[in-house]
Amino acid sequence: MSDIAKGGQASDPGADAAGYRVLARKYRPASFTDLIGQDAMVRTISNGFESGRIPQAWILTGVRGVGKTTTARIIARALNYELPDGSVKGPTIDMPALGVNCQAIIDSRHIDVLEMDAASHNGVDDVRQINDAIRYAPVSARYKVYILDEVHMLSGAAFNALLKTLEEPPPHAKFIFATTEIRKVPVTVLSRCQRFDLRRVDAALLVSHLEDIAARESIETEPAALALIARAAEGSVRDSLSLFDQAIAHAAGPVRAEDVRQMLGLADRVRVVDLFEALMKGDVAGALTELRAQYDIGADPAVVLSDLAEFTHFVTRVKVVPTVADDVSLSEAERVRGRGFAEKLSMRVLSRTWQMLLKGFSEVQASGRPVAAAEMVLVRIAYAADLPTPDEVVKALGEGGASSSTARASSNGGGASSSASSASSASQSAPRYDAPRSVPRSSAMASPRPSDEPVAQLNEPEAAPTITIGSFEALIALVADKRDIALKMALERDVRLVRCEDGHLEIALEENAPRALAHDLTRKLQAWTGKRWMVVVSKEQGAPTMRAQSAARQADLELGVQSDPLVQAVLNRFPGAKIVGVTQNAPDGSDMPADAGPEEEED
């Protein structure tokens, strides 16, 4: 929908006498046929009026400038449309000429069409006045119409005071609400209204509308200039007309694209595409030179990055939906070169560029030196542009893996080669284990009950099972099975093992260990194992904590992985990359050589 009327000055016949009026008011729609971009809403309301299905309340929501208040006035005019000869007997959407009440409604001065700004009249007393006045019949119109703008600003008490009247108003009363924050309106109000979500107007439709206004105003314009205005308006008709008004004053003659760029502080779209091309080629010097040139003529560095992100998004959309490049609001250079980039660049490169621009935009906005921050963002993008994607690296390394493995085996000598071969053949001939090599925790801790043990009677209490623990790891496993997370963490983090036997535990404690740890551990072990336990705090140093041992093993694992030739090849292909973590898979019998055992030594 729009805030402009195709009917030109028909909605404002006294404009010349009152002086200059801005385009957003001069070309405000006066009827449903004047609205643009809101076809679904217009169709629903039109069918409702034609069939007599007119609700008692409407609520219109949408971003600024899409015509919520204008639509409310058009609905009020349609409800009260009446010609001087009395030929119109009821509400109608067919309003070919101004009726008896039309001009007063358009000018917001009709006594029976009350417009209230809910932002400044948001109390329960304001709603109480509406409830008191709505009982009286209209003075001259067919309906009393209450238009509440920014209705979400009403207080909770005001909304509650309005509910009863809103649900069952007198036959002569109608409500029209407008809001930009529909989520702040209580659901009890929404359920009593017919809701319409006004859409942003498409840029191509805005360009067409601005061309029509320019023709009526006898203003010479360039299509590229109108496209820039439509893009900057972001779907708001009022914003587009306000910018067009400003561009006319700024140009003081024909409105050209260069005038609009200077007015808005925008970079030339062709130069933005040139900058994008330099980045994708990895041409750091060319990219920095182009950015500095745009900055010298007044372009904001943050706006330049925003334009780059917008063009990256456009190229990505063209890659997915090629018909996107047919948008008339885009320049010819954007459409043609955008198609070319979409064919050449991969989706991963475009996604990476988008993420870097998005992060860089916030950096530029927060920086005290925006142009320097923008230059560093472009340097990062340009250097990353010629880097291969991870899948390309893996593919390249996979293709060269066989030859590099052969070369490494040859360089190690015959003995190492034959040793590797025998180990490989042993691995292939090793039987696959169908069960895990380690004994389950439940089996290790619980001794089986003899088969000849009598079954306990139903009413007899069952004796606590006797559990044997032979190692500190089995003790921690028991604590984990009992789901005592706090005790398990304390054992792993704060306990240094000195000696562990079944029924006897000697430990050393870290400085931050809980004071009652030994006592709590003694009590719980006796309850869990069914035997007496002695837990002694020793002055000996003891072994490192389980957590320290795990960290040491992880460090050794990362060091071993980093020395792997394949990992080194990946790190060399991505300068500055580092290993941040290594996950080791659970051991499987198929991965273990047949002759591997606890006494195996490494040469």
LODREN-344561 format. One line per field, with one value per residue (C-alpha): residue number from 1; residue in three letters; x, y, z. Coordinates in Angstrom, 3 decimals. Layout:
<atoms>
nr NUM, ...
rest ala, ...
px X, ...
py Y, ...
pz Z, ...
</atoms>
This chain:
<atoms>
nr 1, 2, 3, 4, 5, 6, 7, 8, 9, 10, 11, 12, 13, 14, 15, 16, 17, 18, 19, 20, 21, 22, 23, 24, 25, 26, 27, 28, 29, 30, 31, 32, 33, 34, 35, 36, 37, 38, 39, 40, 41, 42, 43, 44, 45, 46, 47, 48, 49, 50, 51, 52, 53, 54, 55, 56, 57, 58, 59, 60, 61, 62, 63, 64, 65, 66, 67, 68, 69, 70, 71, 72, 73, 74, 75, 76, 77, 78, 79, 80, 81, 82, 83, 84, 85, 86, 87, 88, 89, 90, 91, 92, 93, 94, 95, 96, 97, 98, 99, 100, 101, 102, 103, 104, 105, 106, 107, 108, 109, 110, 111, 112, 113, 114, 115, 116, 117, 118, 119, 120, 121, 122, 123, 124, 125, 126, 127, 128, 129, 130, 131, 132, 133, 134, 135, 136, 137, 138, 139, 140, 141, 142, 143, 144, 145, 146, 147, 148, 149, 150, 151, 152, 153, 154, 155, 156, 157, 158, 159, 160, 161, 162, 163, 164, 165, 166, 167, 168, 169, 170, 171, 172, 173, 174, 175, 176, 177, 178, 179, 180, 181, 182, 183, 184, 185, 186, 187, 188, 189, 190, 191, 192, 193, 194, 195, 196, 197, 198, 199, 200, 201, 202, 203, 204, 205, 206, 207, 208, 209, 210, 211, 212, 213, 214, 215, 216, 217, 218, 219, 220, 221, 222, 223, 224, 225, 226, 227, 228, 229, 230, 231, 232, 233, 234, 235, 236, 237, 238, 239, 240, 241, 242, 243, 244, 245, 246, 247, 248, 249, 250, 251, 252, 253, 254, 255, 256, 257, 258, 259, 260, 261, 262, 263, 264, 265, 266, 267, 268, 269, 270, 271, 272, 273, 274, 275, 276, 277, 278, 279, 280, 281, 282, 283, 284, 285, 286, 287, 288, 289, 290, 291, 292, 293, 294, 295, 296, 297, 298, 299, 300, 301, 302, 303, 304, 305, 306, 307, 308, 309, 310, 311, 312, 313, 314, 315, 316, 317, 318, 319, 320, 321, 322, 323, 324, 325, 326, 327, 328, 329, 330, 331, 332, 333, 334, 335, 336, 337, 338, 339, 340, 341, 342, 343, 344, 345, 346, 347, 348, 349, 350, 351, 352, 353, 354, 355, 356, 357, 358, 359, 360, 361, 362, 363, 364, 365, 366, 367, 368, 369, 370, 371, 372, 373, 374, 375, 376, 377, 378, 379, 380, 381, 382, 383, 384, 385, 386, 387, 388, 389, 390, 391, 392, 393, 394, 395, 396, 397, 398, 399, 400, 401, 402, 403, 404, 405, 406, 407, 408, 409, 410, 411, 412, 413, 414, 415, 416, 417, 418, 419, 420, 421, 422, 423, 424, 425, 426, 427, 428, 429, 430, 431, 432, 433, 434, 435, 436, 437, 438, 439, 440, 441, 442, 443, 444, 445, 446, 447, 448, 449, 450, 451, 452, 453, 454, 455, 456, 457, 458, 459, 460, 461, 462, 463, 464, 465, 466, 467, 468, 469, 470, 471, 472, 473, 474, 475, 476, 477, 478, 479, 480, 481, 482, 483, 484, 485, 486, 487, 488, 489, 490, 491, 492, 493, 494, 495, 496, 497, 498, 499, 500, 501, 502, 503, 504, 505, 506, 507, 508, 509, 510, 511, 512, 513, 514, 515, 516, 517, 518, 519, 520, 521, 522, 523, 524, 525, 526, 527, 528, 529, 530, 531, 532, 533, 534, 535, 536, 537, 538, 539, 540, 541, 542, 543, 544, 545, 546, 547, 548, 549, 550, 551, 552, 553, 554, 555, 556, 557, 558, 559, 560, 561, 562, 563, 564, 565, 566, 567, 568, 569, 570, 571, 572, 573, 574, 575, 576, 577, 578, 579, 580, 581, 582, 583, 584, 585, 586, 587, 588, 589, 590, 591, 592, 593, 594, 595, 596, 597, 598, 599, 600, 601, 602, 603
rest met, ser, asp, ile, ala, lys, gly, gly, gln, ala, ser, asp, pro, gly, ala, asp, ala, ala, gly, tyr, arg, val, leu, ala, arg, lys, tyr, arg, pro, ala, ser, phe, thr, asp, leu, ile, gly, gln, asp, ala, met, val, arg, thr, ile, ser, asn, gly, phe, glu, ser, gly, arg, ile, pro, gln, ala, trp, ile, leu, thr, gly, val, arg, gly, val, gly, lys, thr, thr, thr, ala, arg, ile, ile, ala, arg, ala, leu, asn, tyr, glu, leu, pro, asp, gly, ser, val, lys, gly, pro, thr, ile, asp, met, pro, ala, leu, gly, val, asn, cys, gln, ala, ile, ile, asp, ser, arg, his, ile, asp, val, leu, glu, met, asp, ala, ala, ser, his, asn, gly, val, asp, asp, val, arg, gln, ile, asn, asp, ala, ile, arg, tyr, ala, pro, val, ser, ala, arg, tyr, lys, val, tyr, ile, leu, asp, glu, val, his, met, leu, ser, gly, ala, ala, phe, asn, ala, leu, leu, lys, thr, leu, glu, glu, pro, pro, pro, his, ala, lys, phe, ile, phe, ala, thr, thr, glu, ile, arg, lys, val, pro, val, thr, val, leu, ser, arg, cys, gln, arg, phe, asp, leu, arg, arg, val, asp, ala, ala, leu, leu, val, ser, his, leu, glu, asp, ile, ala, ala, arg, glu, ser, ile, glu, thr, glu, pro, ala, ala, leu, ala, leu, ile, ala, arg, ala, ala, glu, gly, ser, val, arg, asp, ser, leu, ser, leu, phe, asp, gln, ala, ile, ala, his, ala, ala, gly, pro, val, arg, ala, glu, asp, val, arg, gln, met, leu, gly, leu, ala, asp, arg, val, arg, val, val, asp, leu, phe, glu, ala, leu, met, lys, gly, asp, val, ala, gly, ala, leu, thr, glu, leu, arg, ala, gln, tyr, asp, ile, gly, ala, asp, pro, ala, val, val, leu, ser, asp, leu, ala, glu, phe, thr, his, phe, val, thr, arg, val, lys, val, val, pro, thr, val, ala, asp, asp, val, ser, leu, ser, glu, ala, glu, arg, val, arg, gly, arg, gly, phe, ala, glu, lys, leu, ser, met, arg, val, leu, ser, arg, thr, trp, gln, met, leu, leu, lys, gly, phe, ser, glu, val, gln, ala, ser, gly, arg, pro, val, ala, ala, ala, glu, met, val, leu, val, arg, ile, ala, tyr, ala, ala, asp, leu, pro, thr, pro, asp, glu, val, val, lys, ala, leu, gly, glu, gly, gly, ala, ser, ser, ser, thr, ala, arg, ala, ser, ser, asn, gly, gly, gly, ala, ser, ser, ser, ala, ser, ser, ala, ser, ser, ala, ser, gln, ser, ala, pro, arg, tyr, asp, ala, pro, arg, ser, val, pro, arg, ser, ser, ala, met, ala, ser, pro, arg, pro, ser, asp, glu, pro, val, ala, gln, leu, asn, glu, pro, glu, ala, ala, pro, thr, ile, thr, ile, gly, ser, phe, glu, ala, leu, ile, ala, leu, val, ala, asp, lys, arg, asp, ile, ala, leu, lys, met, ala, leu, glu, arg, asp, val, arg, leu, val, arg, cys, glu, asp, gly, his, leu, glu, ile, ala, leu, glu, glu, asn, ala, pro, arg, ala, leu, ala, his, asp, leu, thr, arg, lys, leu, gln, ala, trp, thr, gly, lys, arg, trp, met, val, val, val, ser, lys, glu, gln, gly, ala, pro, thr, met, arg, ala, gln, ser, ala, ala, arg, gln, ala, asp, leu, glu, leu, gly, val, gln, ser, asp, pro, leu, val, gln, ala, val, leu, asn, arg, phe, pro, gly, ala, lys, ile, val, gly, val, thr, gln, asn, ala, pro, asp, gly, ser, asp, met, pro, ala, asp, ala, gly, pro, glu, glu, glu, glu, asp
px 0.000, 1.175, 0.900, 0.400, -2.553, -2.523, -5.285, -2.717, -4.116, -7.705, -7.260, -5.945, -7.720, -6.687, -2.981, -2.095, -3.981, -2.379, 1.166, 3.553, 2.723, 5.227, 4.716, 3.887, 0.796, -0.027, -0.240, -1.774, -4.363, -7.993, -9.646, -8.943, -8.048, -5.222, -3.485, -0.452, 1.246, -1.556, -3.751, -4.696, -5.989, -7.850, -9.521, -10.651, -12.083, -13.713, -15.423, -16.563, -18.183, -19.850, -21.303, -22.276, -19.840, -18.467, -16.828, -17.027, -13.223, -10.105, -6.452, -3.766, -0.127, 3.101, 6.331, 6.392, 5.167, 3.176, -0.124, -1.823, -3.371, -4.219, -6.039, -7.941, -9.184, -10.167, -12.195, -13.853, -14.651, -16.114, -18.281, -19.703, -19.659, -22.682, -23.379, -25.354, -28.226, -28.625, -28.060, -25.715, -27.677, -24.937, -21.219, -19.442, -15.931, -16.935, -16.105, -15.616, -15.959, -15.725, -18.861, -20.488, -18.181, -15.089, -13.016, -13.535, -12.513, -9.419, -8.422, -9.014, -11.623, -14.910, -16.867, -17.928, -14.513, -12.289, -8.534, -6.697, -2.963, -2.707, 0.887, -0.236, -3.734, -2.891, -4.659, -7.857, -9.500, -9.059, -10.742, -13.493, -14.294, -14.659, -16.969, -19.145, -19.332, -19.883, -23.422, -24.572, -25.534, -23.344, -24.076, -23.977, -22.297, -23.634, -21.128, -19.050, -15.502, -12.742, -9.203, -6.554, -3.027, -0.141, -2.691, 0.005, 0.910, -2.309, -1.804, -3.030, -5.895, -6.894, -6.993, -9.156, -11.516, -11.935, -12.655, -16.396, -17.112, -14.886, -16.670, -20.234, -20.216, -23.443, -24.544, -23.477, -19.854, -16.707, -13.096, -9.925, -6.584, -3.107, 0.155, 3.767, 4.161, 1.446, 3.052, 2.411, -1.329, -3.139, -4.596, -7.958, -7.992, -6.699, -9.423, -12.087, -10.630, -10.159, -6.394, -4.476, -0.676, 0.397, 3.367, 6.448, 6.046, 8.257, 11.142, 10.102, 6.582, 8.033, 10.151, 7.095, 5.160, 7.938, 8.087, 4.356, 4.789, 7.763, 5.675, 2.856, 5.312, 7.184, 10.466, 13.175, 14.716, 17.148, 15.890, 19.006, 18.222, 14.694, 16.079, 18.450, 15.585, 13.352, 16.129, 16.868, 13.151, 13.093, 9.500, 8.067, 6.102, 6.247, 10.025, 10.424, 8.392, 10.244, 13.573, 12.289, 11.261, 14.731, 16.419, 14.439, 15.587, 19.164, 19.475, 17.747, 16.924, 16.975, 17.366, 20.374, 21.827, 24.970, 22.870, 21.058, 24.339, 25.780, 22.575, 22.434, 26.182, 26.070, 28.823, 28.380, 26.797, 29.177, 32.121, 30.728, 30.690, 34.275, 35.295, 33.578, 35.424, 38.779, 38.068, 37.093, 40.311, 42.391, 43.599, 44.282, 45.924, 43.091, 40.453, 42.108, 42.602, 38.942, 37.754, 39.918, 38.670, 35.045, 35.841, 37.456, 34.271, 32.157, 31.109, 30.715, 32.933, 30.097, 27.766, 30.352, 30.519, 26.725, 26.529, 29.097, 27.047, 23.908, 25.597, 26.948, 23.415, 22.169, 24.770, 23.864, 20.175, 20.946, 22.922, 19.890, 17.099, 18.445, 15.259, 16.147, 18.510, 15.505, 14.618, 14.158, 15.234, 18.775, 21.226, 22.269, 25.794, 24.467, 22.260, 24.853, 27.888, 25.852, 24.970, 28.643, 29.716, 26.925, 28.267, 31.903, 31.751, 30.842, 28.192, 30.811, 32.848, 29.761, 28.676, 32.153, 32.255, 28.813, 29.857, 33.065, 31.234, 28.556, 31.146, 33.220, 30.240, 29.819, 33.558, 33.486, 30.506, 32.220, 35.632, 36.925, 38.638, 36.003, 38.037, 40.978, 38.662, 36.999, 40.381, 41.321, 38.017, 38.730, 42.259, 40.854, 38.312, 40.826, 43.346, 40.629, 39.204, 41.909, 42.001, 40.493, 37.410, 37.818, 36.234, 38.609, 41.597, 40.407, 39.832, 43.265, 44.969, 43.009, 44.107, 47.743, 47.506, 48.533, 51.649, 52.712, 52.261, 54.445, 57.100, 57.162, 57.432, 60.386, 62.208, 61.900, 63.999, 63.315, 63.028, 60.386, 58.527, 58.433, 57.425, 54.527, 53.518, 53.504, 51.559, 49.027, 48.603, 48.306, 45.606, 43.675, 43.943, 43.012, 39.616, 36.918, 35.819, 32.065, 32.212, 34.193, 37.563, 37.026, 34.745, 31.554, 31.504, 28.486, 30.207, 33.458, 31.821, 29.037, 29.861, 27.384, 24.948, 25.419, 22.825, 21.877, 21.176, 17.586, 15.282, 14.352, 10.829, 8.474, 8.250, 11.909, 14.251, 16.798, 20.391, 22.697, 24.912, 28.601, 30.777, 34.509, 36.564, 40.165, 41.180, 40.576, 39.032, 36.490, 35.668, 34.957, 32.868, 30.790, 30.234, 29.147, 26.706, 25.205, 24.734, 26.563, 27.905, 29.368, 31.379, 32.560, 33.811, 35.591, 37.340, 38.529, 39.495, 40.697, 42.042, 45.603, 45.747, 48.344, 47.039, 43.763, 42.731, 39.378, 38.151, 41.150, 41.815, 44.747, 44.612, 46.138, 43.894, 44.245, 43.990, 40.466, 39.092, 35.948, 36.844, 34.353, 35.324, 37.025, 34.166, 31.473, 33.369, 33.740, 30.041, 28.856, 31.263, 30.104, 26.475, 27.149, 29.538, 28.096, 31.490, 33.566, 35.889, 38.813, 39.624, 42.900, 44.224, 47.990, 50.798, 52.457, 52.392, 50.413, 49.724, 48.326, 44.566, 42.441, 41.688, 45.380, 46.116, 43.320, 44.660, 48.146, 46.841, 44.888, 47.983, 50.004, 47.227, 47.124, 50.910, 50.817, 48.037, 49.887, 52.921, 50.794, 51.805, 48.185, 47.367, 50.538, 49.506, 46.141, 47.814, 50.212, 47.308, 45.582, 48.196, 47.377, 45.114, 45.592, 44.262, 41.738, 40.724, 41.114, 38.454, 39.631, 37.228, 36.491, 38.837, 37.496, 38.815, 39.127, 41.602, 43.906, 46.598, 46.226, 49.463, 48.843, 48.851, 49.800, 53.486, 53.758, 56.712, 57.258, 60.584
py 0.000, 3.485, 6.915, 8.422, 8.922, 8.137, 10.672, 13.400, 16.508, 15.329, 14.536, 18.049, 20.661, 23.517, 22.807, 25.817, 28.216, 26.810, 26.922, 24.127, 20.690, 17.880, 15.061, 12.552, 14.592, 15.906, 12.446, 10.596, 8.031, 9.035, 5.750, 2.031, 2.310, 4.699, 2.238, 0.384, -2.742, -3.948, -5.930, -8.648, -6.158, -4.111, -7.223, -8.443, -5.085, -4.527, -7.929, -7.305, -4.009, -5.434, -8.385, -6.375, -8.250, -5.190, -5.881, -3.571, -3.141, -3.354, -3.361, -2.389, -3.210, -2.694, -0.724, 3.046, 4.676, 1.827, 3.666, 2.502, 5.871, 6.564, 3.237, 4.022, 7.292, 5.573, 3.018, 5.835, 7.613, 4.417, 3.844, 7.374, 7.945, 9.982, 12.113, 15.384, 13.925, 11.050, 8.361, 6.326, 4.558, 2.657, 1.957, 1.498, 1.220, 2.864, 6.528, 8.193, 11.728, 13.538, 13.043, 15.156, 13.965, 13.042, 16.204, 16.667, 13.060, 13.411, 16.575, 14.901, 17.452, 15.553, 15.638, 11.986, 10.576, 10.961, 10.373, 9.846, 9.463, 6.628, 7.578, 10.815, 9.643, 6.280, 6.411, 4.829, 8.266, 8.760, 5.424, 6.266, 9.356, 7.148, 4.777, 7.682, 9.398, 6.291, 5.880, 8.965, 8.809, 10.498, 14.124, 14.155, 10.959, 7.429, 5.970, 7.209, 6.056, 6.023, 5.846, 5.063, 5.467, 3.592, 1.698, -0.461, 2.547, 2.232, 1.123, -2.225, -0.606, 1.361, -1.818, -3.538, -0.567, -0.740, -4.478, -4.482, -1.540, -2.993, -6.344, -4.964, -1.372, 0.413, -0.244, 3.255, 2.944, 1.461, 1.188, 1.297, 0.699, 1.259, 0.027, -0.705, -3.068, -5.678, -7.975, -5.387, -5.422, -7.834, -10.928, -10.040, -6.958, -8.774, -11.400, -8.694, -7.098, -7.978, -7.847, -6.712, -6.846, -4.166, -5.242, -3.311, -2.057, -3.737, -1.596, -2.031, -0.820, 2.145, 3.081, 2.968, 5.107, 7.675, 7.893, 8.678, 11.381, 12.857, 13.063, 14.838, 17.277, 17.768, 16.720, 15.201, 12.157, 9.350, 5.783, 5.015, 7.922, 6.638, 3.133, 4.473, 6.280, 3.197, 1.031, 3.523, 3.732, 0.019, -0.496, 2.660, 4.860, 7.851, 7.517, 7.273, 10.437, 12.311, 11.315, 12.276, 15.674, 16.104, 14.991, 17.531, 20.321, 19.022, 18.746, 22.072, 20.674, 17.189, 14.525, 12.389, 9.350, 11.214, 13.821, 11.110, 9.404, 12.639, 13.397, 9.965, 9.484, 6.369, 4.891, 4.445, 1.035, 0.364, 1.187, -1.141, -3.931, -3.029, -3.227, -6.606, -7.892, -6.746, -8.565, -11.783, -11.646, -11.164, -7.766, -6.101, -2.996, -2.416, -2.893, -0.444, 2.115, 1.887, 2.201, 5.256, 6.845, 6.357, 7.697, 10.821, 11.720, 11.402, 7.760, 6.459, 3.364, 1.626, 2.308, 0.911, -2.327, -2.390, -2.022, -4.793, -7.057, -6.178, -7.018, -10.283, -11.149, -10.273, -12.505, -15.349, -14.975, -14.919, -18.130, -19.799, -18.032, -16.600, -14.612, -12.284, -10.488, -9.228, -6.650, -3.269, -1.394, -2.656, -1.050, -2.810, -3.285, -4.971, -7.348, -8.353, -8.576, -10.136, -13.039, -13.458, -13.584, -16.045, -18.434, -18.207, -18.018, -20.970, -20.815, -21.347, -18.353, -16.141, -17.314, -16.703, -13.210, -12.415, -13.493, -11.441, -8.343, -8.752, -8.928, -6.164, -3.823, -3.864, -3.357, -0.260, 1.189, 0.715, 1.964, 5.484, 5.275, 3.817, 3.973, 2.130, -0.531, -0.899, -1.301, -4.096, -5.845, -5.678, -7.024, -10.042, -10.722, -10.322, -12.668, -15.228, -15.041, -17.223, -19.734, -23.098, -24.236, -27.114, -29.634, -28.571, -29.058, -32.501, -33.472, -32.253, -33.994, -37.173, -37.191, -36.832, -39.038, -42.301, -40.905, -38.990, -42.100, -44.110, -41.436, -41.306, -45.109, -45.134, -42.410, -44.337, -47.270, -50.909, -52.005, -49.434, -50.241, -53.953, -53.297, -51.117, -53.771, -56.525, -54.351, -53.585, -57.250, -58.151, -55.515, -56.877, -60.488, -59.655, -60.972, -58.427, -58.325, -58.561, -57.450, -54.621, -55.628, -53.845, -55.326, -53.338, -51.316, -53.149, -56.509, -55.329, -53.972, -56.430, -60.036, -62.573, -64.241, -68.051, -70.042, -71.988, -68.843, -68.918, -66.294, -63.665, -63.789, -61.006, -59.483, -59.928, -56.951, -57.582, -57.536, -54.902, -56.390, -56.768, -54.908, -55.328, -52.375, -52.949, -49.664, -45.950, -45.939, -48.565, -46.425, -43.401, -45.599, -46.689, -43.068, -42.283, -45.214, -43.860, -40.509, -38.535, -35.891, -33.616, -36.431, -37.664, -34.197, -33.859, -37.205, -36.287, -32.698, -32.595, -36.092, -37.352, -41.113, -42.594, -46.147, -47.925, -51.388, -52.978, -51.398, -49.064, -45.777, -43.463, -40.090, -36.603, -33.572, -30.383, -27.053, -26.371, -29.809, -29.928, -30.371, -33.179, -35.097, -38.021, -38.384, -38.260, -40.722, -43.187, -43.054, -43.453, -46.265, -48.263, -47.808, -48.652, -51.627, -53.222, -53.338, -51.101, -48.635, -46.678, -43.452, -41.848, -38.419, -38.831, -36.302, -37.949, -36.205, -38.923, -39.287, -36.410, -35.928, -37.717, -34.416, -33.545, -36.977, -36.528, -33.087, -34.533, -37.331, -34.816, -32.646, -35.649, -36.592, -33.099, -33.075, -36.401, -35.269, -32.061, -34.038, -36.082, -35.268, -34.931, -32.462, -30.529, -30.319, -28.825, -26.307, -25.289, -24.684, -22.429, -20.066, -19.073, -22.051, -24.054, -27.187, -26.322, -29.837, -33.524, -36.165, -39.759, -42.469, -45.392, -48.335, -51.050, -54.532, -53.982, -51.162, -53.261, -55.562, -59.229, -59.452, -56.288, -56.836, -55.237, -56.127, -54.563, -52.177, -49.372, -49.137
pz 0.000, -0.283, 1.135, -2.306, -4.546, -8.222, -8.440, -7.915, -6.258, -6.152, -2.475, -1.758, -3.893, -1.660, -1.810, -3.971, -1.722, 1.418, -0.027, -0.900, 0.468, 0.533, -1.944, 0.804, 1.703, -1.735, -3.288, -0.346, -1.532, -1.209, -2.225, -2.417, -6.109, -5.211, -2.886, -4.220, -2.970, -0.673, -3.046, -0.543, 2.007, -0.594, -1.968, 1.458, 2.516, -0.871, -0.819, 2.745, 1.831, -1.268, 0.651, 3.713, 5.989, 7.748, 11.141, 14.110, 14.316, 12.172, 13.224, 10.717, 11.343, 9.413, 9.313, 9.072, 5.900, 4.373, 4.825, 8.016, 8.897, 5.264, 4.995, 8.190, 6.684, 3.442, 5.415, 7.372, 4.127, 2.597, 5.672, 5.469, 1.710, 0.658, -2.403, -2.216, -4.239, -1.768, -4.402, -2.145, 0.574, 2.464, 2.815, -0.490, -1.862, -5.135, -4.541, -7.956, -6.587, -3.274, -1.201, 1.456, 4.239, 2.249, 2.381, 6.108, 6.741, 4.542, 6.412, 9.817, 10.880, 10.673, 13.907, 13.668, 12.679, 15.689, 15.347, 18.613, 19.138, 21.660, 22.420, 24.100, 25.167, 26.672, 30.023, 31.249, 31.476, 27.708, 27.013, 29.501, 27.422, 24.344, 26.220, 27.346, 23.951, 21.826, 23.128, 21.275, 17.597, 14.965, 14.195, 10.404, 9.177, 8.897, 11.430, 14.282, 13.521, 16.142, 14.688, 17.322, 15.993, 17.698, 19.764, 21.360, 23.534, 25.547, 29.132, 30.373, 32.268, 29.173, 27.068, 29.689, 29.819, 26.035, 25.754, 26.442, 24.155, 21.444, 21.476, 21.513, 20.256, 19.265, 15.654, 14.645, 15.895, 14.298, 15.513, 13.414, 15.119, 13.670, 15.186, 14.322, 17.312, 16.894, 19.499, 22.211, 21.596, 23.964, 22.341, 23.865, 21.629, 18.556, 18.832, 18.567, 15.421, 11.786, 11.324, 8.233, 7.930, 5.477, 3.399, 2.387, -1.147, -3.728, -5.007, -8.635, -7.794, -5.912, -8.934, -11.166, -8.707, -8.422, -12.219, -12.265, -9.600, -11.468, -14.650, -12.804, -11.241, -14.546, -12.937, -15.123, -13.486, -14.219, -13.704, -11.667, -9.325, -8.672, -8.125, -5.462, -3.730, -3.829, -2.403, 0.395, 1.293, 2.199, 1.148, 2.721, 0.327, 2.630, 2.957, -0.809, -1.381, 1.356, -0.201, -3.644, -2.285, -0.816, -4.036, -6.068, -3.754, -3.707, -7.490, -8.250, -11.678, -13.207, -10.534, -11.430, -9.740, -8.738, -6.914, -4.964, -4.048, -2.723, -0.821, 0.812, 1.219, -0.939, -3.027, -6.761, -7.327, -10.213, -7.993, -5.322, -7.903, -8.881, -5.224, -4.875, -7.946, -6.544, -3.283, -5.012, -7.063, -3.928, -5.205, -1.844, -3.305, -5.765, -3.067, -0.668, -3.438, -4.435, -0.826, -0.253, -3.485, -2.432, 1.039, -0.439, -2.342, 0.822, 1.048, 4.588, 5.181, 7.024, 4.094, 1.685, 3.663, 3.855, 0.074, -0.358, 1.904, -0.038, -3.347, -1.876, -0.846, -4.323, -6.010, -3.651, -4.484, -8.198, -7.779, -6.191, -8.134, -11.436, -12.118, -9.238, -11.628, -13.632, -10.939, -12.657, -9.544, -10.156, -12.540, -15.725, -14.360, -11.231, -13.197, -15.813, -13.562, -10.757, -13.058, -13.919, -10.268, -9.477, -12.127, -11.018, -7.220, -5.041, -2.356, 0.352, -0.811, -0.883, 2.563, 3.972, 2.461, 3.883, 7.381, 7.276, 6.033, 8.684, 11.450, 9.893, 9.691, 13.472, 13.897, 11.678, 13.537, 16.902, 15.770, 16.349, 12.944, 10.607, 7.404, 8.986, 10.368, 6.962, 5.289, 7.682, 6.927, 3.196, 3.758, 5.586, 2.854, 0.036, 1.641, 2.366, -1.146, -2.735, 0.103, -0.758, 1.070, 3.555, 1.204, -1.572, 0.752, 1.818, -1.805, -2.874, 0.004, -0.690, -4.321, -3.308, -0.218, -1.860, -3.527, -0.413, 1.755, -0.623, -0.606, 3.190, 3.404, 0.974, 2.863, 6.130, 4.844, 4.098, 7.732, 8.548, 5.363, 6.031, 9.620, 8.456, 5.945, 8.528, 10.939, 8.190, 7.305, 10.968, 11.357, 8.398, 9.628, 13.209, 14.266, 14.936, 18.540, 18.966, 22.588, 24.239, 25.601, 28.909, 31.555, 32.162, 35.338, 36.687, 36.177, 37.740, 40.867, 41.609, 42.411, 41.002, 43.354, 43.646, 41.797, 44.913, 46.959, 48.172, 46.791, 49.375, 50.676, 49.679, 53.147, 54.074, 53.563, 50.835, 52.021, 50.554, 47.831, 48.551, 46.051, 45.653, 44.485, 43.523, 41.902, 42.150, 38.660, 39.750, 42.794, 40.605, 38.316, 41.332, 42.337, 38.788, 38.790, 42.004, 40.208, 42.889, 40.515, 43.200, 44.775, 41.368, 40.410, 43.766, 43.313, 39.829, 40.602, 44.239, 45.096, 44.524, 44.928, 47.288, 47.709, 46.947, 48.136, 48.750, 52.015, 52.359, 50.560, 51.196, 49.445, 49.395, 48.901, 46.914, 48.714, 47.450, 48.341, 50.535, 54.203, 54.782, 51.644, 53.469, 55.958, 53.262, 51.105, 54.024, 54.853, 51.271, 50.413, 53.424, 52.344, 48.695, 49.117, 52.254, 54.036, 56.265, 54.591, 55.947, 54.098, 55.264, 54.285, 53.766, 53.802, 50.819, 47.444, 45.690, 41.979, 39.918, 40.006, 37.433, 35.757, 35.520, 34.062, 31.496, 30.530, 30.093, 27.886, 25.800, 25.393, 24.266, 21.851, 20.343, 20.028, 18.242, 15.921, 15.104, 13.968, 11.567, 7.943, 6.793, 9.560, 8.810, 5.176, 6.183, 8.506, 5.751, 3.360, 5.953, 7.410, 10.963, 11.608, 14.782, 16.439, 19.131, 20.177, 19.421, 19.955, 20.177, 19.069, 21.370, 20.743, 18.499, 17.980, 14.227, 14.796, 16.964, 15.530, 16.325, 18.254, 20.260, 24.006, 27.286, 26.791, 23.324, 23.029, 20.589, 18.784
</atoms>
